[in-house]
């Protein structure tokens, strides 16, 4: 299985001067459900919405959302946080 294009596994938020920081509480609209032709599992449907820190230094945080319609059946995912 390949990593979905929506993952930002080597993206750095370390340089905060490049981003506008908003102190207000924000929310995202729900992601659209995949169509019957593009059924997606939990892992395939993960989308990175934002984050901070440095992935390479293993410090920080990422916010991800998902919208899945298919069972993972014989697949597994591990999160080692």
C-alpha positions as CSV (number, residue, x, y, z in Angstrom):
1,X,0.0,0.0,0.0
2,X,1.3,3.5,-0.8
3,X,1.0,6.6,1.3
4,X,-1.9,8.8,0.2
5,X,-0.9,12.1,-1.6
6,X,-2.9,14.0,1.1
7,X,-0.4,13.1,3.8
8,X,2.4,15.6,4.6
9,X,4.9,13.3,6.1
10,X,8.0,15.4,5.5
11,X,6.5,18.9,5.8
12,X,7.9,21.3,8.2
13,X,6.0,24.1,10.1
14,X,9.2,25.1,11.8
15,X,9.4,28.6,10.2
16,X,6.4,30.3,11.8
17,X,7.2,33.6,10.0
18,X,5.9,32.0,6.8
19,X,2.4,31.5,8.2
20,X,-0.3,33.9,9.5
21,X,-1.3,32.8,13.0
22,X,-5.0,33.2,13.9
23,X,-5.7,33.2,17.6
24,X,-9.5,32.5,17.1
25,X,-11.1,29.1,17.4
26,X,-11.5,27.6,13.9
27,X,-13.5,24.7,12.5
28,X,-13.5,22.8,9.2
29,X,-16.5,21.7,7.2
30,X,-16.9,17.9,7.0
31,X,-15.0,16.3,4.2
32,X,-17.2,15.0,1.3
33,X,-18.0,11.3,1.3
34,X,-16.2,9.3,-1.4
35,X,-18.5,8.2,-4.2
36,X,-19.3,4.6,-4.9
37,X,-16.6,4.6,-7.6
38,X,-13.9,5.9,-5.3
39,X,-14.4,3.9,-2.1
40,X,-11.8,4.8,0.5
41,X,-10.6,3.1,3.6
42,X,-9.7,5.0,6.8
43,X,-6.0,5.3,5.9
44,X,-6.7,6.2,2.2
45,X,-9.1,9.0,3.3
46,X,-6.8,10.8,5.8
47,X,-6.2,14.4,4.9
48,X,-3.8,16.7,6.8
49,X,-5.6,19.9,7.7
50,X,-2.8,21.7,9.6
51,X,-0.1,21.4,12.2
52,X,3.1,22.8,13.7
53,X,6.6,21.7,14.6
54,X,9.2,19.7,12.6
55,X,8.4,16.2,11.4
56,X,12.1,15.3,11.0
57,X,12.8,16.3,14.6
58,X,9.8,14.3,15.7
59,X,8.3,17.3,17.6
60,X,5.0,19.1,16.9
61,X,1.5,18.2,16.1
62,X,-0.7,17.5,13.0
63,X,-4.4,17.7,12.6
64,X,-6.0,15.2,10.2
65,X,-9.5,14.4,9.2
66,X,-11.0,11.4,7.4
67,X,-14.0,10.5,5.4
68,X,-14.1,6.7,4.7
69,X,-16.7,4.4,3.3
70,X,-14.8,1.1,2.9
71,X,-13.7,-1.5,5.5
72,X,-10.0,-2.0,5.9
73,X,-10.6,-5.8,5.9
74,X,-7.1,-7.3,6.2
75,X,-5.2,-4.1,6.5
76,X,-3.8,-2.5,9.7
77,X,-2.5,0.9,10.7
78,X,-0.1,1.7,13.6
79,X,0.4,5.0,15.3
80,X,3.5,5.1,17.5
81,X,3.0,8.5,19.2
